[in-house]
Amino acid sequence: MSFNMLMFTCAIAAPPELTVNASVADPILLAHRGLVEHAPENTLPAFAAAIELGLSIELDVYQTRDEHLVVIHDKTVDRTTNGTGEVTKMTLAEIHKLDAGSWFDQRFNGEKVPTLEGVFKLIRERQRTPVTIALNMKVISPGIEKNIVQLVEKYELFNQLCTFGQPSDSSRRFKQANPKLQTTVYLNNSEADQFAATLQDPLSDCLWVHFMPNTEAMEQAHKLGKQVWLALNIGEKQPDIWDKARAIKMDAICTDWPLECSQHWRLAAKPSNF
């Protein structure tokens, strides 16, 4: 399949696998829905551009009426395609007739809503070192956990992928399908006081948080072998938040601005010219 590729002149270091304790390095940068400032969200060009630059990715998944897994953010196709309808009530063939790129720019005219398998295949083909994949579960359709696990098994991505956003009963079904599938517990700002208790949850291979933990909390998480990923003001350029997350050794930051964050850290590390 051919698609538009973006050209960049900068490059950043590739992140470690999910199973590696990233606290000894800079946080993994998760490109939210791909490089959304440069390509239509949740499409192969957005993911390919991120992967070529060594970024990790966050993406959203639904199951169609005929049980295919597709990558799209909203419950309907209305906002990001030229069609209308609820994703879970449509077939894959119906969704693949839609244009998911021209709303962003005519250069992406004819781009399709990708399947999850298409994204996994792209990752396997393009990654030079393993990229981390944060898989956002949107609607828990019957059998979706089993179908996702089968794809993760096929592409051997257990060490790179973690699901988040699903309720605990869905996480249990993931673990029943294959205990190697890593699951996440999601904590909003109002649930910050539950951080310590959540570390004891066997379903919390990773914590996805909307607040900044303190240094002691991060140390305890790492002692227990847990990772903590930050999803705070994802759509905003906030170097102060990026710097705080880096200082307390958070494991990952999900952001619309991963290139800017990487550049901010790179420039800050350069010695001043006198």
GISUL-V229568 format. One record per residue. N is the residue number from 0. PHI is phi in whole degrees, -180 to 180 (999 if undefined). NEAR is the number of other ideal C-beta (glycine too) atoms within 12 Angstrom. Layout:
N | PHI | NEAR
N | PHI | NEAR
//
This chain:
0 | 999 | 18
1 | -99 | 10
2 | -157 | 27
3 | -65 | 25
4 | -113 | 24
5 | -85 | 29
6 | -109 | 14
7 | -126 | 23
8 | -103 | 8
9 | -105 | 19
10 | -143 | 16
11 | -128 | 30
12 | -70 | 21
13 | -75 | 27
14 | -79 | 38
15 | -79 | 27
16 | -66 | 27
17 | -60 | 37
18 | -75 | 22
19 | -80 | 22
20 | -72 | 23
21 | -76 | 32
22 | -67 | 28
23 | -84 | 11
24 | -134 | 20
25 | -62 | 32
26 | -58 | 37
27 | -62 | 48
28 | -102 | 47
29 | -93 | 47
30 | -73 | 45
31 | -67 | 39
32 | 62 | 42
33 | 90 | 49
34 | -82 | 40
35 | -71 | 35
36 | -82 | 25
37 | -125 | 33
38 | -153 | 35
39 | -61 | 41
40 | -57 | 40
41 | 55 | 45
42 | -120 | 49
43 | -61 | 43
44 | -60 | 39
45 | -65 | 46
46 | -75 | 46
47 | -63 | 36
48 | -61 | 35
49 | -64 | 50
50 | -65 | 41
51 | -60 | 33
52 | -93 | 35
53 | 80 | 30
54 | -80 | 50
55 | -92 | 46
56 | -137 | 51
57 | -113 | 47
58 | -148 | 49
59 | -117 | 40
60 | -132 | 44
61 | -131 | 41
62 | -113 | 35
63 | -75 | 32
64 | -61 | 21
65 | -98 | 21
66 | 66 | 21
67 | -101 | 32
68 | -98 | 40
69 | -124 | 45
70 | -108 | 46
71 | -162 | 46
72 | -87 | 32
73 | -85 | 27
74 | -68 | 20
75 | -116 | 23
76 | -87 | 32
77 | -60 | 19
78 | -74 | 22
79 | -113 | 37
80 | -140 | 35
81 | -93 | 23
82 | -117 | 24
83 | -138 | 18
84 | 133 | 25
85 | -83 | 23
86 | -57 | 39
87 | -72 | 30
88 | -103 | 19
89 | -108 | 29
90 | -89 | 20
91 | -61 | 28
92 | -61 | 16
93 | -65 | 24
94 | -69 | 36
95 | -74 | 26
96 | -79 | 18
97 | -89 | 32
98 | -95 | 24
99 | -108 | 39
100 | -123 | 29
101 | -69 | 20
102 | -61 | 25
103 | -85 | 29
104 | -168 | 19
105 | -63 | 13
106 | -62 | 19
107 | -105 | 29
108 | -57 | 18
109 | 90 | 25
110 | -63 | 36
111 | -101 | 36
112 | -67 | 46
113 | -78 | 42
114 | -83 | 33
115 | -64 | 43
116 | -63 | 26
117 | -62 | 31
118 | -69 | 45
119 | -61 | 36
120 | -63 | 22
121 | -60 | 34
122 | -60 | 38
123 | -62 | 22
124 | -78 | 17
125 | -101 | 27
126 | -69 | 30
127 | -89 | 18
128 | -130 | 21
129 | -60 | 28
130 | -99 | 43
131 | -85 | 45
132 | -122 | 50
133 | -101 | 45
134 | -103 | 46
135 | -86 | 36
136 | -81 | 38
137 | -97 | 30
138 | -117 | 28
139 | -88 | 27
140 | -78 | 29
141 | -56 | 14
142 | 82 | 20
143 | -65 | 31
144 | -63 | 32
145 | -62 | 24
146 | -68 | 30
147 | -67 | 47
148 | -59 | 32
149 | -60 | 22
150 | -70 | 35
151 | -62 | 36
152 | -64 | 19
153 | -61 | 18
154 | -100 | 26
155 | 51 | 17
156 | -115 | 37
157 | -59 | 30
158 | -75 | 22
159 | -113 | 34
160 | -120 | 44
161 | -139 | 48
162 | -92 | 45
163 | -148 | 42
164 | 93 | 32
165 | -89 | 32
166 | -70 | 20
167 | -62 | 21
168 | -67 | 15
169 | -70 | 33
170 | -60 | 33
171 | -64 | 19
172 | -66 | 28
173 | -59 | 37
174 | -66 | 25
175 | -68 | 17
176 | -69 | 25
177 | -167 | 24
178 | -64 | 17
179 | -77 | 22
180 | -69 | 38
181 | -87 | 39
182 | -119 | 44
183 | -125 | 42
184 | -103 | 36
185 | -102 | 35
186 | -121 | 34
187 | -80 | 19
188 | -58 | 18
189 | -72 | 11
190 | -108 | 19
191 | -58 | 21
192 | -71 | 14
193 | -95 | 22
194 | -58 | 33
195 | -62 | 23
196 | -66 | 16
197 | -66 | 31
198 | -60 | 30
199 | -86 | 16
200 | -72 | 25
201 | -65 | 18
202 | -88 | 31
203 | -98 | 34
204 | -61 | 35
205 | -144 | 45
206 | -109 | 44
207 | -108 | 41
208 | -121 | 40
209 | -109 | 24
210 | -151 | 28
211 | -97 | 29
212 | -66 | 37
213 | -87 | 20
214 | -61 | 18
215 | -63 | 15
216 | -64 | 29
217 | -65 | 34
218 | -62 | 20
219 | -66 | 24
220 | -59 | 36
221 | -69 | 26
222 | -63 | 13
223 | -89 | 23
224 | 75 | 21
225 | -100 | 39
226 | -102 | 42
227 | -129 | 49
228 | -112 | 46
229 | -101 | 41
230 | -129 | 35
231 | -121 | 30
232 | 52 | 24
233 | -56 | 30
234 | -84 | 16
235 | -112 | 17
236 | -82 | 19
237 | -135 | 22
238 | -56 | 22
239 | -65 | 16
240 | -68 | 28
241 | -59 | 34
242 | -67 | 21
243 | -65 | 23
244 | -63 | 38
245 | -67 | 30
246 | -65 | 20
247 | -92 | 28
248 | 65 | 30
249 | -66 | 42
250 | -84 | 44
251 | -157 | 47
252 | -128 | 48
253 | -95 | 48
254 | -154 | 42
255 | -76 | 30
256 | -124 | 29
257 | -67 | 45
258 | -68 | 32
259 | -68 | 26
260 | -64 | 37
261 | -61 | 35
262 | -65 | 23
263 | -58 | 26
264 | -69 | 25
265 | -66 | 17
266 | -69 | 14
267 | -66 | 17
268 | -83 | 14
269 | -76 | 10
270 | -67 | 7
271 | -70 | 7
272 | -89 | 4
273 | -105 | 3
//
